[in-house]
Amino acid sequence: MAVMEMREALNLALKEEMTRDEKVFILGEEVAEYNGAYKVTKGLLDHFGPKRVIDTPISESGFAGLAVGAAMRGLRPVVEFMSFNFSLVAMDQIISNASKMLYMSGGMYNIPIVFRGPNGAGPRVSSQHSHNMESVYAHFPGIHVMSPSCPADAKGMLKAAIRCNDPVVFLENELNYSMKDEVPEGDNIVPIGKGDIKRAGKDVTIIAWSRMMGLAKQAAEELNKNGVDAELLDPRSLKPLDMPLIAESVKKTGRVVVVEEGHFFSGLGAQIADSIYTNLFDYLDAPIVRVAQSENPMPYAANLEAATLPSVAKILQAVDQVSYRN
């Protein structure tokens, strides 16, 4: 396996899929001449040319709508938002058009489109650039939502998203772009709707995704020192969820902590907890505990930002709670 950064894994997925299928093209802010704000599209303009790697104006609603129209005509657009916070400007196109078109056209128009870019809080980018968008988009039928936590998954999941005939919101994290890890060579695909056990354990299931999986791994190492064997489950696909995998883990451990970077109220962790309570209540030995961002806009100051976001300490505290609620 090659060792590469997550940004390189995403770049390789794009290059391979654009080579495999000439209908795939990329558009967005600074994806061409500048090689992408986070260099995910580096070198693709030189390789595929300006008809398939297209710089757009700063008009998210405009180029998102253009991409929806292109998908209706049989192309497979990959739309990069420089920040997924900016997708808020394009929500009418994503939700009212992309996610609804197959239904409203009576099955006439598939919308094979990927909306991708960095999601969540970067270091000290303050309130308007720190939104976590997974629960927003997962709320609406017709959209798949995916969020990788490592380079290997990033490549395999993006390839699956590009090949999907439905709209996919593909949420990366800017603090993960430089993460290095092994990436399998060849056409490795991570199917939509398939989670992964990142660490097997028997005492507690910690469900986390994207950057939060890194915190969960650190917490698991600390717990192991104290004799607590944590299982780490990465849903990878947030809609649809891999409930069979979640059920298998919950039945084994009987205790669950859900960690998400988004806000606590109406967060995706609430949906996961509800799905477990509804389908697996008899297997739980303690109430589910959630770790999430506190209920305030993201501060700019570093110390307040750290207090707002989930942390290893908060995860350890949550595991203590499920351990003693018998």
Stockholm file with secondary structure:
# STOCKHOLM 1.0

chainA/1-326         MAVMEMREALNLALKEEMTRDEKVFILGEEVAEYNGAYKVTKGLLDHFGPKRVIDTPISESGFAGLAVGAAMRGLRPVVEFMSFNFSLVAMDQIISNASKMLYMSGGMYNIPIVFRGPNGAGPRVSSQHSHNMESVYAHFPGIHVMSPSCPADAKGMLKAAIRCNDPVVFLENELNYSMKDEVPEGDNIVPIGKGDIKRAGKDVTIIAWSRMMGLAKQAAEELNKNGVDAELLDPRSLKPLDMPLIAESVKKTGRVVVVEEGHFFSGLGAQIADSIYTNLFDYLDAPIVRVAQSENPMPYAANLEAATLPSVAKILQAVDQVSYRN
#=GR chainA/1-326 SS CEEEEHHHHHHHHHHHHHHHCTTEEEEETTSSTTCCTTSTTTTHHHHHCTTTEEECCSCHHHHHHHHHHHHHTTCEEEEECSSGGGGGGGHIIIIIIITTHHHHTTTSCCCCCEEEEECSCCTTCCGGGCCCCHHHHHTSTTCEEECCSSHHHHHHHHHHHHHCSSCEEEEECGGGTTCEEEECCSCCCCCTTCCEEEECCSSEEEEECTTHHHHHHHHHHHHHHTTCCEEEEECSEEESCCHHHHHHHHHHHCCEEEEEEEESTTCHHHHHHHHHHHHHGGGCSSCCEEEEECSSCCCSSHHHHHHHSCCHHHHHHHHHHHHHCC
#=GC SS_cons         CEEEEHHHHHHHHHHHHHHHCTTEEEEETTSSTTCCTTSTTTTHHHHHCTTTEEECCSCHHHHHHHHHHHHHTTCEEEEECSSGGGGGGGHIIIIIIITTHHHHTTTSCCCCCEEEEECSCCTTCCGGGCCCCHHHHHTSTTCEEECCSSHHHHHHHHHHHHHCSSCEEEEECGGGTTCEEEECCSCCCCCTTCCEEEECCSSEEEEECTTHHHHHHHHHHHHHHTTCCEEEEECSEEESCCHHHHHHHHHHHCCEEEEEEEESTTCHHHHHHHHHHHHHGGGCSSCCEEEEECSSCCCSSHHHHHHHSCCHHHHHHHHHHHHHCC
//
